[in-house]
């Protein structure tokens, strides 16, 4: 065709050869348009695509955190394409954020890196200016875990409705997002357990686990069930003004971070957040020699190493080890003096001075 020879062989029948010839002629005469993969796009557009993905596949709290962080990038780079954002620009931005704290800067870097990786994976861009930028070092401190007495004081400082909320978080050791989405259909008074759902797994799927009720939690939820509004499926809910249409609507809580500061201040105890209740509960169980695998199941951790982070207590093994060390040290110290005294007696001396 047009001076170019196209050949192919080894067809079993003439019919197959003629069919292949006709298809090849069609390909040559009417070639398919070459699709050039997109390698660049506006930074604002890429961020919006990533936010859509986060909203669809992750928890509401993660979406809010991501949206809050993304506003800072778009304010600076919304008019640029992705290829115009250089590694130096990102590095300078991260260093600026480090003036707030290293944790804040690392969060920006982590989320920003995920945006560009998202674009590369979907062949929207071919650059990632965050590549090769290291996270800032963070000084690790011992996490504050409130005592049972301080937790009691904070609960007493709360309103009756919020007391139920705090008792539920304390007695289940659940994440606050799990308590917020708890519905009455998840509460089994016959088997005395509650089913909690979380989105910790990759992909954003809700994962369930059952937690047995303590007697205290059974009493709290039983009383709340008796007084419930049967039109509302949630155990804990509130009425608020919708940002969408400005109307008053009812629904589950999304976030209640501010209340802990007020209650801790009112109770005159050191400030702690909801998540500290999980750490405190895990430590109490560990001190009571509860097997770590059981603690892991109650906390809903995928990995045992994560559970170990929550155990802010000295176990029996550590206490026995330090007691053995002290006993051995005292024995060694005593024997050294007895040996020195015996040597001095042989020499007719009474002094224990070397």
Residue pairs with C-beta under 8 A, 6 or more apart in sequence:
1 25
1 28
6 24
6 28
8 20
8 24
11 17
11 20
37 123
38 123
38 124
38 125
39 83
39 123
39 125
39 126
40 81
40 82
40 83
40 125
40 126
40 127
41 81
41 82
41 119
41 124
41 125
42 80
42 81
42 82
43 73
43 74
43 77
43 78
43 80
43 81
43 82
43 84
43 85
44 74
44 77
44 78
44 79
46 82
46 115
46 116
46 118
46 119
46 124
46 125
47 70
47 73
47 74
47 115
49 118
49 119
49 124
50 66
50 70
50 114
50 115
50 118
50 119
51 63
51 66
51 67
51 70
53 118
54 62
54 63
54 66
55 63
56 204
57 203
57 204
58 66
58 199
58 204
59 177
59 199
59 204
60 177
60 254
61 177
61 254
61 255
62 199
64 254
64 255
66 111
69 107
69 108
69 111
70 111
70 115
72 97
72 108
73 93
73 108
73 112
73 115
76 93
77 85
77 89
82 116
82 119
82 125
82 127
83 125
83 127
85 127
85 129
86 129
87 129
87 130
87 131
87 132
87 133
89 129
90 109
90 112
90 129
90 130
90 133
91 133
93 108
94 105
94 108
94 109
94 133
94 136
95 105
97 104
97 105
97 108
98 104
98 105
98 136
102 136
102 137
102 138
102 139
103 138
105 136
106 135
106 136
106 138
109 130
109 133
109 135
110 135
112 130
113 128
113 130
113 131
116 125
116 127
116 128
116 129
116 130
116 131
117 128
119 125
119 128
120 126
120 127
120 128
142 312
143 276
143 279
143 312
144 270
144 272
144 276
145 272
145 276
145 279
145 280
145 283
145 312
146 154
146 269
146 270
146 272
146 276
146 280
147 280
148 280
148 284
150 267
150 269
150 270
150 272
151 170
151 277
151 280
153 267
153 268
153 269
154 166
154 260
154 263
154 264
154 267
154 269
155 163
155 166
155 167
155 170
156 163
156 267
157 263
157 266
157 267
158 165
158 166
158 259
158 263
162 259
162 263
164 220
164 221
164 224
164 236
165 179
165 236
165 256
166 277
167 216
167 217
167 220
168 174
168 179
168 182
168 217
168 220
168 221
168 235
168 236
169 176
169 179
169 274
169 277
170 277
170 281
171 213
171 214
171 216
171 217
171 220
172 178
172 179
172 194
172 196
172 211
172 217
173 211
173 277
173 278
173 281
173 282
173 298
173 299
174 182
174 196
174 211
174 278
174 300
175 196
175 198
175 275
175 278
175 300
176 256
176 274
176 275
177 198
177 199
178 196
178 197
178 198
178 300
179 196
179 236
180 236
180 252
180 253
180 254
180 256
181 197
181 234
181 252
182 194
182 196
182 234
182 235
182 236
183 233
183 234
183 235
184 225
184 228
184 233
184 234
184 235
185 233
186 194
186 195
186 196
186 197
186 235
187 194
187 195
187 221
187 225
187 235
188 194
188 195
189 218
189 221
189 222
189 225
192 212
192 213
192 218
193 210
193 211
193 212
193 213
194 210
194 211
194 213
194 217
194 221
195 208
195 209
195 210
195 211
196 208
196 209
196 210
196 211
196 300
197 206
197 207
197 208
198 206
198 207
198 209
198 300
199 205
199 206
199 207
200 207
200 300
200 302
201 207
201 302
207 300
209 297
209 300
211 298
213 221
221 235
224 235
232 250
234 251
234 252
236 252
236 253
237 250
237 251
237 252
237 253
238 250
238 251
238 253
239 248
239 249
239 250
240 248
240 249
240 250
240 251
241 247
241 248
241 249
242 248
242 249
256 274
257 273
257 274
260 271
260 272
260 273
260 274
261 271
264 270
264 271
264 272
265 271
278 299
278 310
279 310
279 312
282 295
282 299
282 307
282 310
282 311
282 312
283 310
283 311
283 312
283 313
284 313
285 294
285 295
285 298
286 292
286 295
286 311
286 313
286 315
287 313
287 314
287 315
289 315
289 316
292 304
292 307
292 308
292 311
293 304
295 307
295 310
295 311
296 304
296 306
296 307
299 306
299 307
299 310
301 307
337 352
340 352
340 354
341 352
344 350
344 351
344 352
